[in-house]
Amino acid sequence: MPPALTLILSHADHSASGLFNAHGNGDLKSTQRHVALSRLQMTGQLRDAVPDTVSPFHKWFRKDGQDTSFSAYMDSFHQWVFPYELIKPLIQGSETVARLHDNLLNSRDAVDRDLGAALECVASETSRKHQFFQLHAPLRLLVKALEFNNAQGLAASPPVQLYIAQSLLTDLPGPLQGDVPAPALIRNVGRGDIYSSSVWLGTEPTYTPLHRDPNPNLFCQLCSSKVVRLLPPDAGLGLYNSIQMRLRQSGNSRMRSTEMMEGGEREMLHSAVWGNKTATADAQEVRLRAGDSLFIPKGWWHSVKSERSDGHLNGSVNWWFR
Ligand SMILES: O=C(O)CCC(=O)C(=O)O
């Protein structure tokens, strides 16, 4: 199966969508909608424009049967520091983080003991009421969490949920930046101006609540798979506002923010998008496998989660452009 480029095109009626394969002969035509493809200057260029997520896949990752881990090439970047998010479930799963913390602190390796110290804020008594944490640590912490999740297996308890989320591609070491050049598609449309770009690397399950971005987004799946639920601008705003009202607050951070990562806001956004079918009648769902890319038009609301939840590696990159 060739990699797919799924386009949800933001046309006047906000409803056109199309799924293209790598050869550009998707089913958009069959929707019989007059979509301004020329506006995106993609006619005839789609084949070349499909982002190349295959090269970084082979460079950064190694396939282990059904699962994926980091390749030996990534060993030289283990000390590179990243921003992490960590989810510690309030009920079942908090002890898993404590066990990883203890394992690292008891290691003979001084570097691993430092990683254990980085988790202190999460394992401490005072953090008991919190579910969402942010910390900075080297890539090696993610490698250790993957090894830990693998070794404990799912039967024992839920996996450690660590996420290098929305970490700037421009903050990556030079060679890694060079592995994920901006795809031709976004250099050739609009002003060709890249507003920002990110890498997303985490242990599954990874999750991002409903939000919208200030610019069009090209989101590319590097390894494993994710499910994206998208809502048109008005429907998304209505849903977001109704949740804010129920929470008796007026959150104005409609972008991905820390407030939506824990407590009532996290729960309500999650159940509205992923639980209750009637609330999401306008939603479109897209499944992205390694090599697939999704165009998210400006203003479209989206919530993203990994398809699997068993502690393995998930990786994506994205570009916001104008
Ligand atoms: O992959 C994710 O967890 C979130 C991605 C996202 O929300 C985005 O690219 O705007």
The ligand as an ORCA input file, in Angstrom:
! r2SCAN-3c Opt
* xyz 0 1
  O       0.104     14.195     17.585
  C      -0.380     14.828     18.505
  O      -0.460     14.361     19.658
  C      -0.966     16.218     18.299
  C      -0.674     16.856     16.970
  C      -1.371     18.178     16.841
  O      -2.306     18.469     17.542
  C      -0.966     19.143     15.846
  O      -0.072     18.861     15.030
  O      -1.534     20.255     15.860
*
